[in-house]
Amino acid sequence: MSASAAGVAPFAGDRAESIEMIRDSARGLLGAEMARVRRLRFTEPGFDPALLRQMGEAGWIGLAVSEDAGGTGLGMGEMVALAEEIGRSLAPEPLIGCALSADLLAAAGATELLGQLLAGEAVVLTAWQDRANTLALAETPDGARGFVPMAAGATHILWPVADGARVMLHVLTRDQVEITAESTQDGGHLGTIVPKPWTGHGPGTHIADDVKAALAEALDRAALATAASLLGGMEASFAMTLDYLRTRQQFGRIIGTFQSLQHKAADAKMQVALTRAAVEQAAAALDDGVSGDAAKAIVSRAKARASEASMLVAQACVQLHGGIGYTDDYDAGLYMRRAMVQAPALGGAALHRKRFMALAPETEE
C-alpha cells in the first residue's frame, strides 16, 4: 500500500469541527428512540419519505457532491460521520443508496434530476447487480437486477449498462419498471427490478455515454459509508451492553464483575476500535486524494473489517444480555438484524478481503 494510504493523519482543526457539526445535526434530526424504527418495519416503502426529504434539505444526500454540481461539497470524512449516525439510530431511509445515485448523476451532468434528488423531492436508487455479494456490473442490459435497498419507495431507477469498454447510464421512472420487494431480517426490504419492454438501445432514457469510472468510485464510497453505518450500530449496541453489564445483578453481584463476561466485552471493544481505525483511515485517504487500486484496497480493508466485526460484536452483545437479548422487543436484537443485512451489502468480508489481497501487493512502495 502506498505511503499516502498507509499514513494518513486523522482529521483535526476546522475539519474535525465540520465533522462534529454533521454528527450533531444527524443526532438532532434522527434521535435515539427506536419506536419509529419499529413502526416502519415490514411496511412499504419501509421508510419515512418526509424525513428523507428533510435529509435532502439538510444537504445530506449531496454531502460529498461538489458545490458546482449543487451539492454540499464536503468529503468522505463528513459522509462517514453521517453514515455512523444513520447506523447508530437504525434509520431505514436509503441515504447511502441516494448518495450513490447522486454521485452518478453528477458525473452524468443530469442536473435536473440531480437537483430533485438533492432536495429530497425524488428518490433515485441505482440497480447495478444481478447477483449477491459482487461488485461486478450486471452483464445483460435487460435482465432482472436485485438487492436494491428500499426500492419500493423509489421514484426513479438508475440503470448502468455495460457496452464494451464503457458503461452507459439510463434512468427509468417508476412506471417503467416492475419492482418486487423481499423483506429482510431488519424489517426493510431489497428490491428486484425488471424494466418493462422498451425500444431502442436500452431501457428508459439514456443520460450518459460512459460512467464506468464514476460507477466504480461511487460503489467504493457507498461501501465505505456502509462500513461506517455498521460501525455506528456496533458502537450503539456495545454502549447499551456496557450499561447492562454495569447494572444487571445476578447471585448478588453486578454481572460486569464476572471475568468471563469482561473478556467477551473486551473482545467486542477491540473489534469496535479496529473498525473505527480502518473506516476513518479509509475516509481520510480518499479525501487526501488517494485513488485507483490504492483507494480500492483501503476501502476493501475497511469494509471487510466492518462486515466481520459487526457480526462478532452483535452476537457478543446479544449473548451478554442473556435471554432478553434474543427477544424482538429488545434493541440489541435490532442492531444484530441490521448487521445481518448490511454486512454482505456492497460486498461481504470474504469478497473485500480477497480484493484487498489482490490489490494491496500492487500498491506497495
TORKOL-4160 file (C-alpha; in steps of 0.2 Angstrom, whole numbers, padded with zeros to 4 digits, m for minus):
365
<pt num="1" X="0000" Y="0000" Z="0000"/>
<pt num="2" X="0006" Y="0017" Z="m0004"/>
<pt num="3" X="0013" Y="0028" Z="0010"/>
<pt num="4" X="m0001" Y="0040" Z="0007"/>
<pt num="5" X="m0014" Y="0027" Z="0011"/>
<pt num="6" X="m0004" Y="0019" Z="0025"/>
<pt num="7" X="0000" Y="0035" Z="0035"/>
<pt num="8" X="m0015" Y="0047" Z="0033"/>
<pt num="9" X="m0016" Y="0059" Z="0048"/>
<pt num="10" X="m0033" Y="0060" Z="0057"/>
<pt num="11" X="m0045" Y="0074" Z="0055"/>
<pt num="12" X="m0041" Y="0089" Z="0065"/>
<pt num="13" X="m0044" Y="0108" Z="0067"/>
<pt num="14" X="m0058" Y="0115" Z="0056"/>
<pt num="15" X="m0061" Y="0098" Z="0048"/>
<pt num="16" X="m0064" Y="0090" Z="0065"/>
<pt num="17" X="m0076" Y="0104" Z="0069"/>
<pt num="18" X="m0085" Y="0101" Z="0052"/>
<pt num="19" X="m0087" Y="0083" Z="0056"/>
<pt num="20" X="m0093" Y="0085" Z="0073"/>
<pt num="21" X="m0106" Y="0098" Z="0067"/>
<pt num="22" X="m0113" Y="0084" Z="0055"/>
<pt num="23" X="m0114" Y="0072" Z="0069"/>
<pt num="24" X="m0124" Y="0084" Z="0080"/>
<pt num="25" X="m0135" Y="0088" Z="0066"/>
<pt num="26" X="m0139" Y="0070" Z="0062"/>
<pt num="27" X="m0142" Y="0066" Z="0081"/>
<pt num="28" X="m0154" Y="0081" Z="0082"/>
<pt num="29" X="m0164" Y="0075" Z="0067"/>
<pt num="30" X="m0163" Y="0056" Z="0069"/>
<pt num="31" X="m0165" Y="0055" Z="0088"/>
<pt num="32" X="m0161" Y="0039" Z="0098"/>
<pt num="33" X="m0178" Y="0032" Z="0101"/>
<pt num="34" X="m0182" Y="0015" Z="0092"/>
<pt num="35" X="m0201" Y="0017" Z="0092"/>
<pt num="36" X="m0200" Y="0025" Z="0074"/>
<pt num="37" X="m0189" Y="0011" Z="0068"/>
<pt num="38" X="m0201" Y="m0002" Z="0075"/>
<pt num="39" X="m0216" Y="0006" Z="0067"/>
<pt num="40" X="m0208" Y="0006" Z="0050"/>
<pt num="41" X="m0203" Y="m0012" Z="0050"/>
<pt num="42" X="m0211" Y="m0023" Z="0037"/>
<pt num="43" X="m0220" Y="m0009" Z="0029"/>
<pt num="44" X="m0219" Y="m0001" Z="0012"/>
<pt num="45" X="m0210" Y="0009" Z="0007"/>
<pt num="46" X="m0202" Y="0005" Z="0024"/>
<pt num="47" X="m0195" Y="0022" Z="0027"/>
<pt num="48" X="m0202" Y="0040" Z="0030"/>
<pt num="49" X="m0202" Y="0050" Z="0014"/>
<pt num="50" X="m0204" Y="0066" Z="0024"/>
<pt num="51" X="m0189" Y="0063" Z="0034"/>
<pt num="52" X="m0179" Y="0058" Z="0018"/>
<pt num="53" X="m0184" Y="0075" Z="0011"/>
<pt num="54" X="m0178" Y="0083" Z="0027"/>
<pt num="55" X="m0161" Y="0074" Z="0024"/>
<pt num="56" X="m0160" Y="0082" Z="0007"/>
<pt num="57" X="m0165" Y="0099" Z="0013"/>
<pt num="58" X="m0151" Y="0097" Z="0026"/>
<pt num="59" X="m0138" Y="0094" Z="0012"/>
<pt num="60" X="m0135" Y="0076" Z="0017"/>
<pt num="61" X="m0139" Y="0067" Z="0001"/>
<pt num="62" X="m0126" Y="0078" Z="m0008"/>
<pt num="63" X="m0114" Y="0079" Z="0006"/>
<pt num="64" X="m0099" Y="0074" Z="m0005"/>
<pt num="65" X="m0106" Y="0081" Z="m0021"/>
<pt num="66" X="m0096" Y="0096" Z="m0027"/>
<pt num="67" X="m0104" Y="0113" Z="m0024"/>
<pt num="68" X="m0103" Y="0117" Z="m0043"/>
<pt num="69" X="m0115" Y="0102" Z="m0046"/>
<pt num="70" X="m0127" Y="0108" Z="m0032"/>
<pt num="71" X="m0120" Y="0098" Z="m0018"/>
<pt num="72" X="m0113" Y="0102" Z="m0001"/>
<pt num="73" X="m0095" Y="0100" Z="m0007"/>
<pt num="74" X="m0089" Y="0091" Z="0009"/>
<pt num="75" X="m0079" Y="0075" Z="0009"/>
<pt num="76" X="m0079" Y="0057" Z="0015"/>
<pt num="77" X="m0074" Y="0062" Z="0032"/>
<pt num="78" X="m0091" Y="0070" Z="0034"/>
<pt num="79" X="m0100" Y="0056" Z="0024"/>
<pt num="80" X="m0093" Y="0043" Z="0036"/>
<pt num="81" X="m0098" Y="0053" Z="0051"/>
<pt num="82" X="m0116" Y="0055" Z="0045"/>
<pt num="83" X="m0117" Y="0036" Z="0040"/>
<pt num="84" X="m0111" Y="0032" Z="0058"/>
<pt num="85" X="m0126" Y="0041" Z="0065"/>
<pt num="86" X="m0138" Y="0033" Z="0052"/>
<pt num="87" X="m0131" Y="0016" Z="0059"/>
<pt num="88" X="m0132" Y="0022" Z="0077"/>
<pt num="89" X="m0151" Y="0027" Z="0075"/>
<pt num="90" X="m0155" Y="0012" Z="0064"/>
<pt num="91" X="m0164" Y="0025" Z="0052"/>
<pt num="92" X="m0171" Y="0015" Z="0037"/>
<pt num="93" X="m0170" Y="0029" Z="0025"/>
<pt num="94" X="m0160" Y="0024" Z="0010"/>
<pt num="95" X="m0147" Y="0038" Z="0012"/>
<pt num="96" X="m0132" Y="0029" Z="0006"/>
<pt num="97" X="m0141" Y="0022" Z="m0010"/>
<pt num="98" X="m0147" Y="0040" Z="m0014"/>
<pt num="99" X="m0129" Y="0047" Z="m0011"/>
<pt num="100" X="m0123" Y="0034" Z="m0023"/>
<pt num="101" X="m0135" Y="0039" Z="m0036"/>
<pt num="102" X="m0131" Y="0057" Z="m0033"/>
<pt num="103" X="m0113" Y="0053" Z="m0037"/>
<pt num="104" X="m0118" Y="0045" Z="m0054"/>
<pt num="105" X="m0130" Y="0059" Z="m0059"/>
<pt num="106" X="m0117" Y="0072" Z="m0055"/>
<pt num="107" X="m0104" Y="0063" Z="m0066"/>
<pt num="108" X="m0118" Y="0062" Z="m0080"/>
<pt num="109" X="m0122" Y="0080" Z="m0079"/>
<pt num="110" X="m0140" Y="0076" Z="m0076"/>
<pt num="111" X="m0143" Y="0092" Z="m0067"/>
<pt num="112" X="m0162" Y="0092" Z="m0067"/>
<pt num="113" X="m0164" Y="0075" Z="m0059"/>
<pt num="114" X="m0149" Y="0078" Z="m0048"/>
<pt num="115" X="m0157" Y="0094" Z="m0041"/>
<pt num="116" X="m0173" Y="0085" Z="m0037"/>
<pt num="117" X="m0163" Y="0071" Z="m0028"/>
<pt num="118" X="m0153" Y="0083" Z="m0018"/>
<pt num="119" X="m0168" Y="0092" Z="m0012"/>
<pt num="120" X="m0176" Y="0076" Z="m0007"/>
<pt num="121" X="m0190" Y="0078" Z="m0020"/>
<pt num="122" X="m0185" Y="0062" Z="m0029"/>
<pt num="123" X="m0179" Y="0045" Z="m0023"/>
<pt num="124" X="m0167" Y="0039" Z="m0035"/>
<pt num="125" X="m0159" Y="0022" Z="m0032"/>
<pt num="126" X="m0146" Y="0013" Z="m0043"/>
<pt num="127" X="m0149" Y="m0005" Z="m0050"/>
<pt num="128" X="m0132" Y="m0012" Z="m0055"/>
<pt num="129" X="m0130" Y="m0030" Z="m0049"/>
<pt num="130" X="m0139" Y="m0046" Z="m0054"/>
<pt num="131" X="m0132" Y="m0057" Z="m0041"/>
<pt num="132" X="m0127" Y="m0056" Z="m0022"/>
<pt num="133" X="m0110" Y="m0052" Z="m0015"/>
<pt num="134" X="m0102" Y="m0044" Z="m0030"/>
<pt num="135" X="m0096" Y="m0028" Z="m0036"/>
<pt num="136" X="m0097" Y="m0033" Z="m0054"/>
<pt num="137" X="m0110" Y="m0024" Z="m0065"/>
<pt num="138" X="m0124" Y="m0035" Z="m0072"/>
<pt num="139" X="m0118" Y="m0042" Z="m0089"/>
<pt num="140" X="m0135" Y="m0040" Z="m0098"/>
<pt num="141" X="m0145" Y="m0024" Z="m0101"/>
<pt num="142" X="m0162" Y="m0030" Z="m0099"/>
<pt num="143" X="m0162" Y="m0044" Z="m0086"/>
<pt num="144" X="m0168" Y="m0043" Z="m0068"/>
<pt num="145" X="m0157" Y="m0033" Z="m0056"/>
<pt num="146" X="m0159" Y="m0035" Z="m0037"/>
<pt num="147" X="m0153" Y="m0031" Z="m0020"/>
<pt num="148" X="m0158" Y="m0013" Z="m0021"/>
<pt num="149" X="m0162" Y="m0007" Z="m0003"/>
<pt num="150" X="m0179" Y="0001" Z="0000"/>
<pt num="151" X="m0183" Y="0000" Z="m0019"/>
<pt num="152" X="m0202" Y="0001" Z="m0017"/>
<pt num="153" X="m0200" Y="0019" Z="m0012"/>
<pt num="154" X="m0190" Y="0024" Z="m0027"/>
<pt num="155" X="m0197" Y="0037" Z="m0040"/>
<pt num="156" X="m0183" Y="0034" Z="m0052"/>
<pt num="157" X="m0170" Y="0020" Z="m0055"/>
<pt num="158" X="m0153" Y="0022" Z="m0062"/>
<pt num="159" X="m0148" Y="0008" Z="m0074"/>
<pt num="160" X="m0130" Y="0007" Z="m0079"/>
<pt num="161" X="m0127" Y="m0004" Z="m0095"/>
<pt num="162" X="m0111" Y="m0011" Z="m0100"/>
<pt num="163" X="m0106" Y="m0008" Z="m0118"/>
<pt num="164" X="m0089" Y="m0014" Z="m0122"/>
<pt num="165" X="m0076" Y="m0004" Z="m0113"/>
<pt num="166" X="m0088" Y="0009" Z="m0107"/>
<pt num="167" X="m0104" Y="0009" Z="m0096"/>
<pt num="168" X="m0119" Y="0019" Z="m0102"/>
<pt num="169" X="m0131" Y="0026" Z="m0089"/>
<pt num="170" X="m0150" Y="0026" Z="m0091"/>
<pt num="171" X="m0164" Y="0032" Z="m0080"/>
<pt num="172" X="m0181" Y="0024" Z="m0078"/>
<pt num="173" X="m0196" Y="0031" Z="m0070"/>
<pt num="174" X="m0206" Y="0021" Z="m0058"/>
<pt num="175" X="m0219" Y="0017" Z="m0071"/>
<pt num="176" X="m0206" Y="0010" Z="m0082"/>
<pt num="177" X="m0201" Y="m0005" Z="m0070"/>
<pt num="178" X="m0208" Y="m0019" Z="m0061"/>
<pt num="179" X="m0202" Y="m0020" Z="m0043"/>
<pt num="180" X="m0203" Y="m0035" Z="m0031"/>
<pt num="181" X="m0199" Y="m0032" Z="m0013"/>
<pt num="182" X="m0192" Y="m0045" Z="m0002"/>
<pt num="183" X="m0192" Y="m0042" Z="0016"/>
<pt num="184" X="m0175" Y="m0043" Z="0026"/>
<pt num="185" X="m0171" Y="m0048" Z="0043"/>
<pt num="186" X="m0171" Y="m0030" Z="0050"/>
<pt num="187" X="m0189" Y="m0026" Z="0043"/>
<pt num="188" X="m0183" Y="m0017" Z="0027"/>
<pt num="189" X="m0183" Y="m0025" Z="0010"/>
<pt num="190" X="m0172" Y="m0027" Z="m0005"/>
<pt num="191" X="m0180" Y="m0024" Z="m0022"/>
<pt num="192" X="m0179" Y="m0035" Z="m0038"/>
<pt num="193" X="m0181" Y="m0023" Z="m0053"/>
<pt num="194" X="m0186" Y="m0028" Z="m0070"/>
<pt num="195" X="m0188" Y="m0015" Z="m0084"/>
<pt num="196" X="m0204" Y="m0015" Z="m0094"/>
<pt num="197" X="m0202" Y="m0019" Z="m0113"/>
<pt num="198" X="m0193" Y="m0005" Z="m0122"/>
<pt num="199" X="m0187" Y="0000" Z="m0140"/>
<pt num="200" X="m0170" Y="0007" Z="m0144"/>
<pt num="201" X="m0153" Y="0004" Z="m0136"/>
<pt num="202" X="m0158" Y="0002" Z="m0118"/>
<pt num="203" X="m0172" Y="0004" Z="m0105"/>
<pt num="204" X="m0178" Y="0021" Z="m0100"/>
<pt num="205" X="m0169" Y="0037" Z="m0105"/>
<pt num="206" X="m0151" Y="0037" Z="m0110"/>
<pt num="207" X="m0142" Y="0051" Z="m0100"/>
<pt num="208" X="m0123" Y="0047" Z="m0101"/>
<pt num="209" X="m0111" Y="0038" Z="m0113"/>
<pt num="210" X="m0098" Y="0032" Z="m0101"/>
<pt num="211" X="m0099" Y="0032" Z="m0082"/>
<pt num="212" X="m0088" Y="0017" Z="m0079"/>
<pt num="213" X="m0075" Y="0026" Z="m0068"/>
<pt num="214" X="m0089" Y="0036" Z="m0059"/>
<pt num="215" X="m0098" Y="0020" Z="m0055"/>
<pt num="216" X="m0083" Y="0011" Z="m0048"/>
<pt num="217" X="m0079" Y="0026" Z="m0037"/>
<pt num="218" X="m0097" Y="0028" Z="m0032"/>
<pt num="219" X="m0098" Y="0010" Z="m0027"/>
<pt num="220" X="m0082" Y="0011" Z="m0016"/>
<pt num="221" X="m0089" Y="0027" Z="m0007"/>
<pt num="222" X="m0105" Y="0018" Z="m0004"/>
<pt num="223" X="m0096" Y="0003" Z="0003"/>
<pt num="224" X="m0086" Y="0014" Z="0014"/>
<pt num="225" X="m0102" Y="0023" Z="0020"/>
<pt num="226" X="m0110" Y="0006" Z="0023"/>
<pt num="227" X="m0095" Y="0001" Z="0034"/>
<pt num="228" X="m0097" Y="0017" Z="0044"/>
<pt num="229" X="m0115" Y="0013" Z="0046"/>
<pt num="230" X="m0110" Y="m0004" Z="0053"/>
<pt num="231" X="m0098" Y="0005" Z="0065"/>
<pt num="232" X="m0111" Y="0016" Z="0071"/>
<pt num="233" X="m0123" Y="0001" Z="0075"/>
<pt num="234" X="m0108" Y="m0008" Z="0083"/>
<pt num="235" X="m0104" Y="0007" Z="0095"/>
<pt num="236" X="m0123" Y="0009" Z="0100"/>
<pt num="237" X="m0125" Y="m0009" Z="0103"/>
<pt num="238" X="m0109" Y="m0010" Z="0113"/>
<pt num="239" X="m0113" Y="0005" Z="0124"/>
<pt num="240" X="m0130" Y="m0002" Z="0128"/>
<pt num="241" X="m0122" Y="m0018" Z="0133"/>
<pt num="242" X="m0110" Y="m0010" Z="0144"/>
<pt num="243" X="m0124" Y="m0001" Z="0153"/>
<pt num="244" X="m0132" Y="m0018" Z="0155"/>
<pt num="245" X="m0117" Y="m0026" Z="0162"/>
<pt num="246" X="m0114" Y="m0012" Z="0175"/>
<pt num="247" X="m0132" Y="m0013" Z="0182"/>
<pt num="248" X="m0138" Y="m0030" Z="0180"/>
<pt num="249" X="m0136" Y="m0041" Z="0196"/>
<pt num="250" X="m0135" Y="m0060" Z="0197"/>
<pt num="251" X="m0130" Y="m0070" Z="0213"/>
<pt num="252" X="m0129" Y="m0054" Z="0222"/>
<pt num="253" X="m0116" Y="m0046" Z="0211"/>
<pt num="254" X="m0115" Y="m0034" Z="0196"/>
<pt num="255" X="m0113" Y="m0046" Z="0181"/>
<pt num="256" X="m0100" Y="m0035" Z="0174"/>
<pt num="257" X="m0088" Y="m0041" Z="0188"/>
<pt num="258" X="m0088" Y="m0058" Z="0181"/>
<pt num="259" X="m0072" Y="m0061" Z="0172"/>
<pt num="260" X="m0079" Y="m0072" Z="0158"/>
<pt num="261" X="m0091" Y="m0058" Z="0153"/>
<pt num="262" X="m0077" Y="m0045" Z="0155"/>
<pt num="263" X="m0066" Y="m0055" Z="0142"/>
<pt num="264" X="m0080" Y="m0055" Z="0130"/>
<pt num="265" X="m0084" Y="m0037" Z="0132"/>
<pt num="266" X="m0065" Y="m0033" Z="0130"/>
<pt num="267" X="m0065" Y="m0043" Z="0113"/>
<pt num="268" X="m0080" Y="m0033" Z="0107"/>
<pt num="269" X="m0072" Y="m0017" Z="0112"/>
<pt num="270" X="m0057" Y="m0021" Z="0102"/>
<pt num="271" X="m0067" Y="m0025" Z="0087"/>
<pt num="272" X="m0076" Y="m0008" Z="0088"/>
<pt num="273" X="m0059" Y="0001" Z="0089"/>
<pt num="274" X="m0051" Y="m0008" Z="0075"/>
<pt num="275" X="m0066" Y="m0005" Z="0064"/>
<pt num="276" X="m0066" Y="0014" Z="0068"/>
<pt num="277" X="m0047" Y="0015" Z="0064"/>
<pt num="278" X="m0050" Y="0006" Z="0047"/>
<pt num="279" X="m0065" Y="0016" Z="0042"/>
<pt num="280" X="m0058" Y="0033" Z="0047"/>
<pt num="281" X="m0041" Y="0029" Z="0039"/>
<pt num="282" X="m0050" Y="0025" Z="0023"/>
<pt num="283" X="m0061" Y="0041" Z="0023"/>
<pt num="284" X="m0045" Y="0051" Z="0026"/>
<pt num="285" X="m0036" Y="0043" Z="0012"/>
<pt num="286" X="m0050" Y="0046" Z="m0001"/>
<pt num="287" X="m0051" Y="0064" Z="0005"/>
<pt num="288" X="m0032" Y="0065" Z="0003"/>
<pt num="289" X="m0033" Y="0061" Z="m0015"/>
<pt num="290" X="m0028" Y="0043" Z="m0014"/>
<pt num="291" X="m0036" Y="0034" Z="m0030"/>
<pt num="292" X="m0035" Y="0019" Z="m0041"/>
<pt num="293" X="m0030" Y="0002" Z="m0034"/>
<pt num="294" X="m0024" Y="0010" Z="m0018"/>
<pt num="295" X="m0041" Y="0018" Z="m0014"/>
<pt num="296" X="m0050" Y="0001" Z="m0018"/>
<pt num="297" X="m0038" Y="m0008" Z="m0007"/>
<pt num="298" X="m0040" Y="0003" Z="0008"/>
<pt num="299" X="m0059" Y="0004" Z="0006"/>
<pt num="300" X="m0060" Y="m0015" Z="0005"/>
<pt num="301" X="m0049" Y="m0016" Z="0021"/>
<pt num="302" X="m0062" Y="m0006" Z="0030"/>
<pt num="303" X="m0077" Y="m0015" Z="0023"/>
<pt num="304" X="m0070" Y="m0032" Z="0026"/>
<pt num="305" X="m0066" Y="m0027" Z="0044"/>
<pt num="306" X="m0083" Y="m0019" Z="0047"/>
<pt num="307" X="m0093" Y="m0033" Z="0039"/>
<pt num="308" X="m0084" Y="m0046" Z="0050"/>
<pt num="309" X="m0083" Y="m0036" Z="0066"/>
<pt num="310" X="m0101" Y="m0031" Z="0066"/>
<pt num="311" X="m0107" Y="m0049" Z="0067"/>
<pt num="312" X="m0095" Y="m0053" Z="0080"/>
<pt num="313" X="m0100" Y="m0038" Z="0091"/>
<pt num="314" X="m0118" Y="m0040" Z="0088"/>
<pt num="315" X="m0118" Y="m0058" Z="0093"/>
<pt num="316" X="m0107" Y="m0054" Z="0108"/>
<pt num="317" X="m0119" Y="m0040" Z="0113"/>
<pt num="318" X="m0135" Y="m0052" Z="0112"/>
<pt num="319" X="m0126" Y="m0065" Z="0122"/>
<pt num="320" X="m0120" Y="m0053" Z="0135"/>
<pt num="321" X="m0138" Y="m0048" Z="0138"/>
<pt num="322" X="m0143" Y="m0066" Z="0141"/>
<pt num="323" X="m0161" Y="m0072" Z="0137"/>
<pt num="324" X="m0168" Y="m0054" Z="0135"/>
<pt num="325" X="m0155" Y="m0051" Z="0121"/>
<pt num="326" X="m0164" Y="m0063" Z="0110"/>
<pt num="327" X="m0181" Y="m0055" Z="0111"/>
<pt num="328" X="m0188" Y="m0045" Z="0097"/>
<pt num="329" X="m0193" Y="m0031" Z="0109"/>
<pt num="330" X="m0176" Y="m0028" Z="0115"/>
<pt num="331" X="m0165" Y="m0016" Z="0105"/>
<pt num="332" X="m0149" Y="m0027" Z="0105"/>
<pt num="333" X="m0158" Y="m0038" Z="0093"/>
<pt num="334" X="m0162" Y="m0024" Z="0081"/>
<pt num="335" X="m0144" Y="m0020" Z="0079"/>
<pt num="336" X="m0140" Y="m0038" Z="0076"/>
<pt num="337" X="m0153" Y="m0039" Z="0062"/>
<pt num="338" X="m0147" Y="m0023" Z="0054"/>
<pt num="339" X="m0129" Y="m0030" Z="0054"/>
<pt num="340" X="m0135" Y="m0046" Z="0046"/>
<pt num="341" X="m0142" Y="m0036" Z="0032"/>
<pt num="342" X="m0128" Y="m0023" Z="0029"/>
<pt num="343" X="m0113" Y="m0034" Z="0032"/>
<pt num="344" X="m0115" Y="m0043" Z="0015"/>
<pt num="345" X="m0121" Y="m0027" Z="0006"/>
<pt num="346" X="m0109" Y="m0020" Z="m0007"/>
<pt num="347" X="m0098" Y="m0035" Z="m0004"/>
<pt num="348" X="m0096" Y="m0045" Z="0012"/>
<pt num="349" X="m0080" Y="m0048" Z="0022"/>
<pt num="350" X="m0073" Y="m0063" Z="0011"/>
<pt num="351" X="m0076" Y="m0053" Z="m0006"/>
<pt num="352" X="m0067" Y="m0037" Z="0001"/>
<pt num="353" X="m0053" Y="m0047" Z="0009"/>
<pt num="354" X="m0050" Y="m0056" Z="m0007"/>
<pt num="355" X="m0050" Y="m0039" Z="m0017"/>
<pt num="356" X="m0038" Y="m0031" Z="m0004"/>
<pt num="357" X="m0026" Y="m0046" Z="m0006"/>
<pt num="358" X="m0026" Y="m0044" Z="m0025"/>
<pt num="359" X="m0023" Y="m0025" Z="m0024"/>
<pt num="360" X="m0013" Y="m0022" Z="m0009"/>
<pt num="361" X="0004" Y="m0030" Z="m0016"/>
<pt num="362" X="0002" Y="m0019" Z="m0032"/>
<pt num="363" X="0002" Y="m0003" Z="m0021"/>
<pt num="364" X="0017" Y="m0007" Z="m0010"/>
<pt num="365" X="0031" Y="0005" Z="m0012"/>
